[in-house]
Amino acid sequence: MAKELPEHRDKLGRLLNIGDAVCYPSHNSLELGTVKKLNPKMVTVWETGRHSKWYTGSRKYPQDLVKVEGAEVTMYLLKMNTSA
């Protein structure tokens, strides 16, 4: 029997899913990232951009995230995640 994914909601009450683009606080700045995993209490988020093989993402509480959508976000994610 497969495990059920926990249901998490962002600061505005919208349901979070794997692959959603979110903004979150990190070291006194605002970062844009992607939801990679839904844990029972927290959400694992990967910051946009290139990473080393040791990067494991950040774990954030769902109430610290805001889901973002739109053409500008899509273009930014595509630009930041392509190989240069």
SEFIZA-3560 file (N, C-alpha, C; in Angstrom, 3 decimals):
REM SEFIZA-3560
<numar><xx>0.843</xx><yy>-1.179</yy><zz>0.000</zz><atom>N</atom></numar>
<numar><xx>0.000</xx><yy>0.000</yy><zz>0.000</zz><atom>CA</atom></numar>
<numar><xx>0.890</xx><yy>1.244</yy><zz>0.000</zz><atom>C</atom></numar>
<numar><xx>0.621</xx><yy>2.161</yy><zz>-0.895</zz><atom>N</atom></numar>
<numar><xx>1.428</xx><yy>3.381</yy><zz>-1.021</zz><atom>CA</atom></numar>
<numar><xx>1.073</xx><yy>4.369</yy><zz>0.082</zz><atom>C</atom></numar>
<numar><xx>2.096</xx><yy>5.119</yy><zz>0.504</zz><atom>N</atom></numar>
<numar><xx>1.862</xx><yy>6.151</yy><zz>1.512</zz><atom>CA</atom></numar>
<numar><xx>1.088</xx><yy>7.304</yy><zz>0.900</zz><atom>C</atom></numar>
<numar><xx>0.217</xx><yy>7.881</yy><zz>1.676</zz><atom>N</atom></numar>
<numar><xx>-0.503</xx><yy>9.065</yy><zz>1.226</zz><atom>CA</atom></numar>
<numar><xx>0.358</xx><yy>10.289</yy><zz>1.499</zz><atom>C</atom></numar>
<numar><xx>0.363</xx><yy>11.224</yy><zz>0.547</zz><atom>N</atom></numar>
<numar><xx>1.104</xx><yy>12.463</yy><zz>0.744</zz><atom>CA</atom></numar>
<numar><xx>0.351</xx><yy>13.354</yy><zz>1.718</zz><atom>C</atom></numar>
<numar><xx>1.082</xx><yy>13.995</yy><zz>2.633</zz><atom>N</atom></numar>
<numar><xx>0.407</xx><yy>14.920</yy><zz>3.549</zz><atom>CA</atom></numar>
<numar><xx>-0.119</xx><yy>16.129</yy><zz>2.785</zz><atom>C</atom></numar>
<numar><xx>-1.178</xx><yy>16.729</yy><zz>3.300</zz><atom>N</atom></numar>
<numar><xx>-1.754</xx><yy>17.917</yy><zz>2.674</zz><atom>CA</atom></numar>
<numar><xx>-1.238</xx><yy>19.151</yy><zz>3.396</zz><atom>C</atom></numar>
<numar><xx>-0.504</xx><yy>19.994</yy><zz>2.670</zz><atom>N</atom></numar>
<numar><xx>0.030</xx><yy>21.228</yy><zz>3.231</zz><atom>CA</atom></numar>
<numar><xx>-0.552</xx><yy>22.412</yy><zz>2.483</zz><atom>C</atom></numar>
<numar><xx>-0.778</xx><yy>23.503</yy><zz>3.204</zz><atom>N</atom></numar>
<numar><xx>-1.287</xx><yy>24.734</yy><zz>2.604</zz><atom>CA</atom></numar>
<numar><xx>-0.308</xx><yy>25.868</yy><zz>2.892</zz><atom>C</atom></numar>
<numar><xx>-0.183</xx><yy>26.793</yy><zz>1.914</zz><atom>N</atom></numar>
<numar><xx>0.736</xx><yy>27.912</yy><zz>2.059</zz><atom>CA</atom></numar>
<numar><xx>0.129</xx><yy>29.011</yy><zz>2.928</zz><atom>C</atom></numar>
<numar><xx>0.818</xx><yy>30.141</yy><zz>3.021</zz><atom>N</atom></numar>
<numar><xx>0.398</xx><yy>31.272</yy><zz>3.855</zz><atom>CA</atom></numar>
<numar><xx>-0.980</xx><yy>31.801</yy><zz>3.457</zz><atom>C</atom></numar>
<numar><xx>-1.326</xx><yy>31.676</yy><zz>2.174</zz><atom>N</atom></numar>
<numar><xx>-2.614</xx><yy>32.166</yy><zz>1.687</zz><atom>CA</atom></numar>
<numar><xx>-3.688</xx><yy>31.085</yy><zz>1.646</zz><atom>C</atom></numar>
<numar><xx>-3.371</xx><yy>29.901</yy><zz>2.141</zz><atom>N</atom></numar>
<numar><xx>-4.351</xx><yy>28.820</yy><zz>2.220</zz><atom>CA</atom></numar>
<numar><xx>-4.466</xx><yy>27.967</yy><zz>0.972</zz><atom>C</atom></numar>
<numar><xx>-3.558</xx><yy>28.155</yy><zz>0.002</zz><atom>N</atom></numar>
<numar><xx>-3.596</xx><yy>27.357</yy><zz>-1.222</zz><atom>CA</atom></numar>
<numar><xx>-2.855</xx><yy>26.041</yy><zz>-1.023</zz><atom>C</atom></numar>
<numar><xx>-3.368</xx><yy>24.989</yy><zz>-1.616</zz><atom>N</atom></numar>
<numar><xx>-2.791</xx><yy>23.657</yy><zz>-1.488</zz><atom>CA</atom></numar>
<numar><xx>-1.444</xx><yy>23.581</yy><zz>-2.199</zz><atom>C</atom></numar>
<numar><xx>-0.431</xx><yy>23.023</yy><zz>-1.528</zz><atom>N</atom></numar>
<numar><xx>0.901</xx><yy>22.855</yy><zz>-2.103</zz><atom>CA</atom></numar>
<numar><xx>1.057</xx><yy>21.454</yy><zz>-2.671</zz><atom>C</atom></numar>
<numar><xx>1.655</xx><yy>21.362</yy><zz>-3.862</zz><atom>N</atom></numar>
<numar><xx>1.931</xx><yy>20.084</yy><zz>-4.510</zz><atom>CA</atom></numar>
<numar><xx>3.397</xx><yy>20.042</yy><zz>-4.917</zz><atom>C</atom></numar>
<numar><xx>3.909</xx><yy>18.834</yy><zz>-5.155</zz><atom>N</atom></numar>
<numar><xx>5.279</xx><yy>18.679</yy><zz>-5.621</zz><atom>CA</atom></numar>
<numar><xx>5.402</xx><yy>19.337</yy><zz>-6.992</zz><atom>C</atom></numar>
<numar><xx>6.454</xx><yy>20.146</yy><zz>-7.174</zz><atom>N</atom></numar>
<numar><xx>6.689</xx><yy>20.838</yy><zz>-8.433</zz><atom>CA</atom></numar>
<numar><xx>6.192</xx><yy>22.270</yy><zz>-8.458</zz><atom>C</atom></numar>
<numar><xx>5.461</xx><yy>22.703</yy><zz>-7.430</zz><atom>N</atom></numar>
<numar><xx>4.960</xx><yy>24.076</yy><zz>-7.384</zz><atom>CA</atom></numar>
<numar><xx>6.102</xx><yy>25.056</yy><zz>-7.143</zz><atom>C</atom></numar>
<numar><xx>6.015</xx><yy>26.228</yy><zz>-7.762</zz><atom>N</atom></numar>
<numar><xx>6.970</xx><yy>27.305</yy><zz>-7.507</zz><atom>CA</atom></numar>
<numar><xx>6.510</xx><yy>28.065</yy><zz>-6.274</zz><atom>C</atom></numar>
<numar><xx>7.438</xx><yy>28.317</yy><zz>-5.342</zz><atom>N</atom></numar>
<numar><xx>7.112</xx><yy>29.004</yy><zz>-4.096</zz><atom>CA</atom></numar>
<numar><xx>8.180</xx><yy>30.035</yy><zz>-3.759</zz><atom>C</atom></numar>
<numar><xx>7.780</xx><yy>31.061</yy><zz>-3.031</zz><atom>N</atom></numar>
<numar><xx>8.711</xx><yy>32.026</yy><zz>-2.449</zz><atom>CA</atom></numar>
<numar><xx>8.805</xx><yy>31.730</yy><zz>-0.965</zz><atom>C</atom></numar>
<numar><xx>10.014</xx><yy>31.895</yy><zz>-0.410</zz><atom>N</atom></numar>
<numar><xx>10.223</xx><yy>31.610</yy><zz>1.005</zz><atom>CA</atom></numar>
<numar><xx>11.366</xx><yy>32.456</yy><zz>1.552</zz><atom>C</atom></numar>
<numar><xx>11.352</xx><yy>32.734</yy><zz>2.864</zz><atom>N</atom></numar>
<numar><xx>12.449</xx><yy>33.511</yy><zz>3.460</zz><atom>CA</atom></numar>
<numar><xx>13.680</xx><yy>32.634</yy><zz>3.682</zz><atom>C</atom></numar>
<numar><xx>14.859</xx><yy>33.236</yy><zz>3.440</zz><atom>N</atom></numar>
<numar><xx>16.107</xx><yy>32.523</yy><zz>3.675</zz><atom>CA</atom></numar>
<numar><xx>17.213</xx><yy>33.526</yy><zz>3.948</zz><atom>C</atom></numar>
<numar><xx>17.769</xx><yy>33.510</yy><zz>5.144</zz><atom>N</atom></numar>
<numar><xx>18.893</xx><yy>34.371</yy><zz>5.517</zz><atom>CA</atom></numar>
<numar><xx>18.639</xx><yy>35.842</yy><zz>5.184</zz><atom>C</atom></numar>
<numar><xx>17.551</xx><yy>36.388</yy><zz>5.650</zz><atom>N</atom></numar>
<numar><xx>17.223</xx><yy>37.809</yy><zz>5.492</zz><atom>CA</atom></numar>
<numar><xx>16.983</xx><yy>38.208</yy><zz>4.036</zz><atom>C</atom></numar>
<numar><xx>16.553</xx><yy>37.264</yy><zz>3.203</zz><atom>N</atom></numar>
<numar><xx>16.195</xx><yy>37.577</yy><zz>1.826</zz><atom>CA</atom></numar>
<numar><xx>15.021</xx><yy>36.692</yy><zz>1.406</zz><atom>C</atom></numar>
<numar><xx>14.475</xx><yy>36.982</yy><zz>0.248</zz><atom>N</atom></numar>
<numar><xx>13.359</xx><yy>36.217</yy><zz>-0.289</zz><atom>CA</atom></numar>
<numar><xx>13.864</xx><yy>35.378</yy><zz>-1.449</zz><atom>C</atom></numar>
<numar><xx>13.640</xx><yy>34.072</yy><zz>-1.401</zz><atom>N</atom></numar>
<numar><xx>14.123</xx><yy>33.157</yy><zz>-2.426</zz><atom>CA</atom></numar>
<numar><xx>12.947</xx><yy>32.570</yy><zz>-3.194</zz><atom>C</atom></numar>
<numar><xx>13.221</xx><yy>32.161</yy><zz>-4.419</zz><atom>N</atom></numar>
<numar><xx>12.248</xx><yy>31.471</yy><zz>-5.251</zz><atom>CA</atom></numar>
<numar><xx>12.734</xx><yy>30.050</yy><zz>-5.438</zz><atom>C</atom></numar>
<numar><xx>11.848</xx><yy>29.090</yy><zz>-5.225</zz><atom>N</atom></numar>
<numar><xx>12.252</xx><yy>27.700</yy><zz>-5.336</zz><atom>CA</atom></numar>
<numar><xx>11.110</xx><yy>26.817</yy><zz>-5.783</zz><atom>C</atom></numar>
<numar><xx>11.375</xx><yy>25.516</yy><zz>-5.767</zz><atom>N</atom></numar>
<numar><xx>10.415</xx><yy>24.519</yy><zz>-6.210</zz><atom>CA</atom></numar>
<numar><xx>10.208</xx><yy>23.488</yy><zz>-5.100</zz><atom>C</atom></numar>
<numar><xx>8.968</xx><yy>23.092</yy><zz>-4.875</zz><atom>N</atom></numar>
<numar><xx>8.652</xx><yy>22.064</yy><zz>-3.877</zz><atom>CA</atom></numar>
<numar><xx>9.135</xx><yy>20.720</yy><zz>-4.411</zz><atom>C</atom></numar>
<numar><xx>10.008</xx><yy>20.042</yy><zz>-3.662</zz><atom>N</atom></numar>
<numar><xx>10.543</xx><yy>18.745</yy><zz>-4.080</zz><atom>CA</atom></numar>
<numar><xx>9.940</xx><yy>17.572</yy><zz>-3.313</zz><atom>C</atom></numar>
<numar><xx>9.562</xx><yy>17.808</yy><zz>-2.045</zz><atom>N</atom></numar>
<numar><xx>9.053</xx><yy>16.702</yy><zz>-1.236</zz><atom>CA</atom></numar>
<numar><xx>8.112</xx><yy>17.251</yy><zz>-0.172</zz><atom>C</atom></numar>
<numar><xx>7.045</xx><yy>16.511</yy><zz>0.091</zz><atom>N</atom></numar>
<numar><xx>6.118</xx><yy>16.863</yy><zz>1.162</zz><atom>CA</atom></numar>
<numar><xx>6.343</xx><yy>15.895</yy><zz>2.316</zz><atom>C</atom></numar>
<numar><xx>6.942</xx><yy>16.386</yy><zz>3.389</zz><atom>N</atom></numar>
<numar><xx>7.190</xx><yy>15.591</yy><zz>4.581</zz><atom>CA</atom></numar>
<numar><xx>5.993</xx><yy>15.724</yy><zz>5.511</zz><atom>C</atom></numar>
<numar><xx>5.883</xx><yy>14.891</yy><zz>6.543</zz><atom>N</atom></numar>
<numar><xx>4.721</xx><yy>14.981</yy><zz>7.428</zz><atom>CA</atom></numar>
<numar><xx>4.508</xx><yy>16.356</yy><zz>8.066</zz><atom>C</atom></numar>
<numar><xx>5.585</xx><yy>17.053</yy><zz>8.465</zz><atom>N</atom></numar>
<numar><xx>5.439</xx><yy>18.360</yy><zz>9.112</zz><atom>CA</atom></numar>
<numar><xx>5.979</xx><yy>19.509</yy><zz>8.277</zz><atom>C</atom></numar>
<numar><xx>6.943</xx><yy>19.242</yy><zz>7.406</zz><atom>N</atom></numar>
<numar><xx>7.618</xx><yy>20.306</yy><zz>6.665</zz><atom>CA</atom></numar>
<numar><xx>7.629</xx><yy>20.003</yy><zz>5.175</zz><atom>C</atom></numar>
<numar><xx>8.065</xx><yy>20.988</yy><zz>4.404</zz><atom>N</atom></numar>
<numar><xx>8.156</xx><yy>20.866</yy><zz>2.949</zz><atom>CA</atom></numar>
<numar><xx>9.620</xx><yy>21.059</yy><zz>2.551</zz><atom>C</atom></numar>
<numar><xx>10.144</xx><yy>20.177</yy><zz>1.705</zz><atom>N</atom></numar>
<numar><xx>11.500</xx><yy>20.338</yy><zz>1.195</zz><atom>CA</atom></numar>
<numar><xx>11.435</xx><yy>21.167</yy><zz>-0.073</zz><atom>C</atom></numar>
<numar><xx>12.190</xx><yy>22.281</yy><zz>-0.089</zz><atom>N</atom></numar>
<numar><xx>12.179</xx><yy>23.225</yy><zz>-1.203</zz><atom>CA</atom></numar>
<numar><xx>13.592</xx><yy>23.344</yy><zz>-1.759</zz><atom>C</atom></numar>
<numar><xx>13.718</xx><yy>23.321</yy><zz>-3.091</zz><atom>N</atom></numar>
<numar><xx>14.996</xx><yy>23.530</yy><zz>-3.767</zz><atom>CA</atom></numar>
<numar><xx>15.033</xx><yy>24.924</yy><zz>-4.320</zz><atom>C</atom></numar>
<numar><xx>16.076</xx><yy>25.665</yy><zz>-3.980</zz><atom>N</atom></numar>
<numar><xx>16.268</xx><yy>27.018</yy><zz>-4.490</zz><atom>CA</atom></numar>
<numar><xx>16.508</xx><yy>26.964</yy><zz>-5.995</zz><atom>C</atom></numar>
<numar><xx>16.023</xx><yy>27.964</yy><zz>-6.710</zz><atom>N</atom></numar>
<numar><xx>16.204</xx><yy>28.044</yy><zz>-8.152</zz><atom>CA</atom></numar>
<numar><xx>17.673</xx><yy>28.245</yy><zz>-8.493</zz><atom>C</atom></numar>
<numar><xx>18.139</xx><yy>27.580</yy><zz>-9.524</zz><atom>N</atom></numar>
<numar><xx>19.520</xx><yy>27.728</yy><zz>-9.966</zz><atom>CA</atom></numar>
<numar><xx>20.246</xx><yy>26.401</yy><zz>-9.981</zz><atom>C</atom></numar>
<numar><xx>21.533</xx><yy>26.461</yy><zz>-10.269</zz><atom>N</atom></numar>
<numar><xx>22.349</xx><yy>25.258</yy><zz>-10.334</zz><atom>CA</atom></numar>
<numar><xx>22.929</xx><yy>24.947</yy><zz>-8.954</zz><atom>C</atom></numar>
<numar><xx>23.074</xx><yy>23.653</yy><zz>-8.652</zz><atom>N</atom></numar>
<numar><xx>23.551</xx><yy>23.228</yy><zz>-7.343</zz><atom>CA</atom></numar>
<numar><xx>24.627</xx><yy>22.168</yy><zz>-7.489</zz><atom>C</atom></numar>
<numar><xx>25.415</xx><yy>22.031</yy><zz>-6.431</zz><atom>N</atom></numar>
<numar><xx>26.394</xx><yy>20.957</yy><zz>-6.409</zz><atom>CA</atom></numar>
<numar><xx>25.672</xx><yy>19.643</yy><zz>-6.103</zz><atom>C</atom></numar>
<numar><xx>26.376</xx><yy>18.538</yy><zz>-6.242</zz><atom>N</atom></numar>
<numar><xx>25.741</xx><yy>17.246</yy><zz>-5.983</zz><atom>CA</atom></numar>
<numar><xx>25.422</xx><yy>17.041</yy><zz>-4.498</zz><atom>C</atom></numar>
<numar><xx>25.961</xx><yy>17.897</yy><zz>-3.629</zz><atom>N</atom></numar>
<numar><xx>25.731</xx><yy>17.759</yy><zz>-2.192</zz><atom>CA</atom></numar>
<numar><xx>24.531</xx><yy>18.563</yy><zz>-1.708</zz><atom>C</atom></numar>
<numar><xx>23.925</xx><yy>19.358</yy><zz>-2.575</zz><atom>N</atom></numar>
<numar><xx>22.793</xx><yy>20.204</yy><zz>-2.178</zz><atom>CA</atom></numar>
<numar><xx>21.582</xx><yy>19.332</yy><zz>-1.859</zz><atom>C</atom></numar>
<numar><xx>20.973</xx><yy>19.548</yy><zz>-0.703</zz><atom>N</atom></numar>
<numar><xx>19.821</xx><yy>18.740</yy><zz>-0.293</zz><atom>CA</atom></numar>
<numar><xx>18.543</xx><yy>19.549</yy><zz>-0.153</zz><atom>C</atom></numar>
<numar><xx>18.583</xx><yy>20.840</yy><zz>-0.442</zz><atom>N</atom></numar>
<numar><xx>17.384</xx><yy>21.654</yy><zz>-0.333</zz><atom>CA</atom></numar>
<numar><xx>17.203</xx><yy>22.206</yy><zz>1.068</zz><atom>C</atom></numar>
<numar><xx>16.127</xx><yy>22.967</yy><zz>1.239</zz><atom>N</atom></numar>
<numar><xx>15.800</xx><yy>23.558</yy><zz>2.534</zz><atom>CA</atom></numar>
<numar><xx>14.471</xx><yy>23.000</yy><zz>3.004</zz><atom>C</atom></numar>
<numar><xx>14.370</xx><yy>22.770</yy><zz>4.284</zz><atom>N</atom></numar>
<numar><xx>13.093</xx><yy>22.330</yy><zz>4.851</zz><atom>CA</atom></numar>
<numar><xx>12.413</xx><yy>23.533</yy><zz>5.491</zz><atom>C</atom></numar>
<numar><xx>11.197</xx><yy>23.804</yy><zz>5.051</zz><atom>N</atom></numar>
<numar><xx>10.449</xx><yy>24.969</yy><zz>5.526</zz><atom>CA</atom></numar>
<numar><xx>9.067</xx><yy>24.527</yy><zz>5.983</zz><atom>C</atom></numar>
<numar><xx>8.533</xx><yy>25.251</yy><zz>6.977</zz><atom>N</atom></numar>
<numar><xx>7.154</xx><yy>25.014</yy><zz>7.382</zz><atom>CA</atom></numar>
<numar><xx>6.225</xx><yy>25.551</yy><zz>6.303</zz><atom>C</atom></numar>
<numar><xx>5.112</xx><yy>24.880</yy><zz>6.045</zz><atom>N</atom></numar>
<numar><xx>4.204</xx><yy>25.314</yy><zz>4.976</zz><atom>CA</atom></numar>
<numar><xx>3.713</xx><yy>26.751</yy><zz>5.143</zz><atom>C</atom></numar>
<numar><xx>3.518</xx><yy>27.203</yy><zz>6.370</zz><atom>N</atom></numar>
<numar><xx>3.020</xx><yy>28.563</yy><zz>6.587</zz><atom>CA</atom></numar>
<numar><xx>4.078</xx><yy>29.627</yy><zz>6.257</zz><atom>C</atom></numar>
<numar><xx>5.330</xx><yy>29.228</yy><zz>5.994</zz><atom>N</atom></numar>
<numar><xx>6.380</xx><yy>30.160</yy><zz>5.588</zz><atom>CA</atom></numar>
<numar><xx>6.487</xx><yy>30.285</yy><zz>4.072</zz><atom>C</atom></numar>
<numar><xx>5.697</xx><yy>29.525</yy><zz>3.326</zz><atom>N</atom></numar>
<numar><xx>5.768</xx><yy>29.513</yy><zz>1.871</zz><atom>CA</atom></numar>
<numar><xx>4.584</xx><yy>30.251</yy><zz>1.261</zz><atom>C</atom></numar>
<numar><xx>4.796</xx><yy>30.820</yy><zz>0.068</zz><atom>N</atom></numar>
<numar><xx>3.724</xx><yy>31.414</yy><zz>-0.722</zz><atom>CA</atom></numar>
<numar><xx>3.861</xx><yy>30.872</yy><zz>-2.136</zz><atom>C</atom></numar>
<numar><xx>2.816</xx><yy>30.214</yy><zz>-2.611</zz><atom>N</atom></numar>
<numar><xx>2.802</xx><yy>29.654</yy><zz>-3.962</zz><atom>CA</atom></numar>
<numar><xx>2.692</xx><yy>30.787</yy><zz>-4.974</zz><atom>C</atom></numar>
<numar><xx>3.555</xx><yy>30.757</yy><zz>-6.008</zz><atom>N</atom></numar>
<numar><xx>3.531</xx><yy>31.795</yy><zz>-7.051</zz><atom>CA</atom></numar>
<numar><xx>3.280</xx><yy>31.136</yy><zz>-8.400</zz><atom>C</atom></numar>
<numar><xx>2.551</xx><yy>31.843</yy><zz>-9.251</zz><atom>N</atom></numar>
<numar><xx>2.201</xx><yy>31.322</yy><zz>-10.568</zz><atom>CA</atom></numar>
<numar><xx>2.268</xx><yy>32.452</yy><zz>-11.582</zz><atom>C</atom></numar>
<numar><xx>2.299</xx><yy>32.105</yy><zz>-12.838</zz><atom>N</atom></numar>
<numar><xx>2.250</xx><yy>33.110</yy><zz>-13.887</zz><atom>CA</atom></numar>
<numar><xx>3.366</xx><yy>32.943</yy><zz>-14.895</zz><atom>C</atom></numar>
<numar><xx>3.246</xx><yy>33.675</yy><zz>-15.985</zz><atom>N</atom></numar>
<numar><xx>4.207</xx><yy>33.591</yy><zz>-17.081</zz><atom>CA</atom></numar>
<numar><xx>5.594</xx><yy>34.085</yy><zz>-16.658</zz><atom>C</atom></numar>
<numar><xx>5.648</xx><yy>35.151</yy><zz>-15.850</zz><atom>N</atom></numar>
<numar><xx>6.942</xx><yy>35.684</yy><zz>-15.429</zz><atom>CA</atom></numar>
<numar><xx>7.715</xx><yy>34.674</yy><zz>-14.590</zz><atom>C</atom></numar>
<numar><xx>7.013</xx><yy>33.985</yy><zz>-13.710</zz><atom>N</atom></numar>
<numar><xx>7.658</xx><yy>32.977</yy><zz>-12.856</zz><atom>CA</atom></numar>
<numar><xx>8.162</xx><yy>31.820</yy><zz>-13.712</zz><atom>C</atom></numar>
<numar><xx>7.359</xx><yy>31.377</yy><zz>-14.677</zz><atom>N</atom></numar>
<numar><xx>7.757</xx><yy>30.280</yy><zz>-15.556</zz><atom>CA</atom></numar>
<numar><xx>9.013</xx><yy>30.638</yy><zz>-16.338</zz><atom>C</atom></numar>
<numar><xx>9.060</xx><yy>31.835</yy><zz>-16.901</zz><atom>N</atom></numar>
<numar><xx>10.235</xx><yy>32.255</yy><zz>-17.660</zz><atom>CA</atom></numar>
<numar><xx>11.467</xx><yy>32.365</yy><zz>-16.768</zz><atom>C</atom></numar>
<numar><xx>11.303</xx><yy>32.879</yy><zz>-15.551</zz><atom>N</atom></numar>
<numar><xx>12.424</xx><yy>32.993</yy><zz>-14.619</zz><atom>CA</atom></numar>
<numar><xx>12.961</xx><yy>31.613</yy><zz>-14.256</zz><atom>C</atom></numar>
<numar><xx>12.062</xx><yy>30.662</yy><zz>-13.974</zz><atom>N</atom></numar>
<numar><xx>12.497</xx><yy>29.312</yy><zz>-13.622</zz><atom>CA</atom></numar>
<numar><xx>13.222</xx><yy>28.649</yy><zz>-14.792</zz><atom>C</atom></numar>
<numar><xx>12.713</xx><yy>28.835</yy><zz>-16.000</zz><atom>N</atom></numar>
<numar><xx>13.378</xx><yy>28.264</yy><zz>-17.164</zz><atom>CA</atom></numar>
<numar><xx>14.765</xx><yy>28.868</yy><zz>-17.370</zz><atom>C</atom></numar>
<numar><xx>14.870</xx><yy>30.180</yy><zz>-17.193</zz><atom>N</atom></numar>
<numar><xx>16.148</xx><yy>30.870</yy><zz>-17.383</zz><atom>CA</atom></numar>
<numar><xx>17.170</xx><yy>30.426</yy><zz>-16.335</zz><atom>C</atom></numar>
<numar><xx>16.754</xx><yy>30.284</yy><zz>-15.086</zz><atom>N</atom></numar>
<numar><xx>17.682</xx><yy>29.969</yy><zz>-14.006</zz><atom>CA</atom></numar>
<numar><xx>18.089</xx><yy>28.501</yy><zz>-13.985</zz><atom>C</atom></numar>
<numar><xx>17.281</xx><yy>27.601</yy><zz>-14.539</zz><atom>N</atom></numar>
<numar><xx>17.575</xx><yy>26.173</yy><zz>-14.452</zz><atom>CA</atom></numar>
<numar><xx>18.208</xx><yy>25.598</yy><zz>-15.711</zz><atom>C</atom></numar>
<numar><xx>18.512</xx><yy>26.436</yy><zz>-16.697</zz><atom>N</atom></numar>
<numar><xx>19.150</xx><yy>25.923</yy><zz>-17.902</zz><atom>CA</atom></numar>
<numar><xx>20.666</xx><yy>25.930</yy><zz>-17.758</zz><atom>C</atom></numar>
<numar><xx>21.309</xx><yy>25.047</yy><zz>-18.447</zz><atom>N</atom></numar>
<numar><xx>22.775</xx><yy>24.985</yy><zz>-18.403</zz><atom>CA</atom></numar>
<numar><xx>23.362</xx><yy>26.110</yy><zz>-19.217</zz><atom>C</atom></numar>
<numar><xx>24.401</xx><yy>26.723</yy><zz>-18.681</zz><atom>N</atom></numar>
<numar><xx>25.046</xx><yy>27.831</yy><zz>-19.403</zz><atom>CA</atom></numar>
<numar><xx>26.291</xx><yy>27.351</yy><zz>-20.093</zz><atom>C</atom></numar>
//
